């Protein structure tokens, strides 16, 4: 179900293409175009995220904690999974736009970050009531082994998979850094929203490609580990993803 993809114990959120402004500054605000001193060409910068940043998020690291998850007090509120984590990739870019006889966009910097959306990540209340106890529970989608440390590792590996996606996206976007692109905007007044739309046209194929790859790996991960129930496969995936992540860092 898109844009929200439920992946076993984890749900990965692919945020719709809504532009979220982080920084949008001009050297002056007159007519929304900055004419910089000592330059012949009108120029301005745009630095922003490709997606909207959620209000409550955590950037990737290896120290995921159950405290990062919202508590669900009743199994009826979350009948299928003992825990779920919502993740996404946030690409961002900085471009310089120059306008003289032609309008050109130069990519000065690009990057991507894997984040956890804390408001959309949850675990049932009794899940971590006793860190030494392993609870076996029959549920509609199978048997849950409520081993808090083991289960948290499952979620951490999902997070690590998404960090690999962020690193690969950052590398993929580097090919456009330093390059100039025609604005492809008819003559007349050029507005920042026109530039933003053109920038998104340029980077969208890179973003969609990596997001699709990451989602496919997430799906395979849950399929082969049976959402964490197959402990042998879980250990294999933990090791392989950690190895891949270490090699990319």
N, C-alpha and C positions, 0 to 999 in steps of 0.2 A: 504494500500500500504506500504509494508515494504522494507527497514528498517525504512522509515518515515511513522508514523501512524498519519493520520489526524483525530483529535477528535474534531469535531464541531468547536467552536471558537478557540480551542487549537490544536496544532500539537505537538505530543510527538515524539522526535527523539530518536530512539534506535541506538546508534552509532555502526557500525560494529565492529567485534572483531579485531581491529587493536591495537597493543600494543603501548601505549604511554609511553615513558620513562620520568619519573619525576626525579628520582635520581638513578643512577646506578654507585656505587662507589666501588672500590677495595682498599684494604689497600696498595697494590702496583699493578702495571700494567703488571708485567712480566708474560707473557703467559696467561694473563687474569685470573690468579688464585692467590689468596692472601694467603700466608702462614703467619699466625699471630704468633707473638713472644710468647714463653712460652706455646705453644700448640703443641701437637703431630700430630693433624689432620689438613690437609689443610682445610681452611674454607673461605667463603666469603658471603657477604650479598647482597640481591637484594631488593630494595624498589621501587615500581612503581605502576602506575595505571593500571587497567585492560583494560581501554579504553583510547583513546587519549583525552586529555583535549583540548577543543576548545580555540581559541585565545581570544575571548571576552565572558566572562561568569560572572554570579552572583551566589554566593552560597545562599542557601535558608535562608530566614528570613521571618518575618511577615510584612515587610514594602515594598512590591512590589509597584513600582511607574510607571506611564506612561512614565517617562523619561527613563526607562529601555528598552523601545520598539523603534525599528526603525520606522520612519515615512514613510508611503506610501501616496503619494500626490494625487493619483487618485484611485477612486473606481475600475476602469478597471484593475489596477494592483493587486487588491485583491478583486475579485468580490463576494466571498461567505461569508466572515467574516469581521466584523468591526475591530476585533483584533484577534491575534493568538499568542500563546506562545509555544516555543519549550523547552522541558525539558528532562533531562536524569538523570540516576543514575551513579555515578562514584565510583565503588569499588576500593580499593587499598589494598596492602598487603606488609608485610615485612617478608622475609624468610631468614633463615640461612642455608647454604648448607655445609655439612661436607663430606669429602672424605677420606677414609682410605681403608679398604678392601671393603667397600660398600659406595655407595653414598646415603645420606639421606637429606631430606628437612624438616626443622622444621619451622612451622608458628609461628613467634614471635608476630605479630600484624596484625589485619585486621580491615577494617572500610569501610564506604560508605558515599557518599555525594550526595545530590540532588542539581542540578544546573540548572539555566536558561541559554540557549544559546541566548545571546542578538542579535547576528547578524541574527538569524533566527526567531526572535520574532518581530511582527510588528503591527501597528494600523494605521487606516486611519487618515489623517491629521485633518479633520474637527471633528473627534471623540471627542476631548476634547477642542474645541474652546471656549465653554462657560460651565463652570462647574455647572451652575445653570439651564441649559436648558436640557430638556429631548426631544430628537428628535425621531420621529417615521418614519421609512423608510421602504418601501417595497423593498425587494431584492429577488434574485432568490431562496434563501433557506428559506425565511420566512420574518417576521417582526422584525426589530431591534429597540430596545429601547436604544437610546444612552444616557444613564444616566451614566456619567463617573465613579462616585463613585461605583455605583451598579455593573457596568460591570467589574471594576477592582477587586471587591470582587470575581467575578466569576473566574477570572484568578488566584487570590490568593488561592482559594480553590483547583484549579488544582495543584498549586505549593505545597500546604499542603499535598495533596494526595501523591505526589512524595516524600516529606520529610518522610511521614509515611513509604513509600517503602524503603527509605534509612535506616531508623532506623531498620526496620525488616530485611533488608539485613545484616546490621552490626551485629545484634543479631544472625542471621542464621550462619554467618561466624565464630562466636566465638567458635563454637563446634570443629573447627579444630585447634584453637590456642593451642600451646604447644604440638601438636602431630607431630610425625615424619612419613614421607612417603618415600617409596623407590623411587629413581629417575627413575627407570624403563628404564635405558639407558644402551645400550650394553657397555661392557668394552672398554676401549680406552680413548682418550681425551674427557673430558666432557666440553662442551661449555656453556656459559651463555644462549644462545638461546635454548639449549636443556632443561635447567632447567626451563626457562620461559614457554616453551610449556607444560612441565609436570605440573607446577603450575596451568596453565589455565585449564588443564584437571581436576584437583582436584576441583577447585572452580566454574567451569562453571555451573554445575547443580544448585548450590545455586543461582547464579546470574540470570540464565534464569528463574528459578521458581519465584523469587520475581518480576522480570521485567514483566513477564506474568500476575501475580496477579495485579500489579499496573496498567497495561494497561487495564485489565478487569474492574477495579474499575473506571478508567477514562471514559471508554466507558459507563458504567452504569450511572455515574454522568451526562454526557451530555444527555443521553437518557431520564433520569427522569426529568431533569431540562429543557429539550428542548433547550439545549445550553444556558441556562440562561433566556429564555423567560417565563418560569413558575416560577413566583416569590415566590410562596408558597413553592414549592419544593426546590428552591434555598436556601431559609432560613433554611429549614430542613437540607439540605446537609452542609451548612456552619456550623451549630451548631454541627452536628454529627462528621464531620471531625475535627473540632476544639477540641471537647471533646476527640476523639480518639488520637489526636496528643498530647494533654496535658497529658493524661494518660501514653503515651509512653516516654515522655521526662524525 
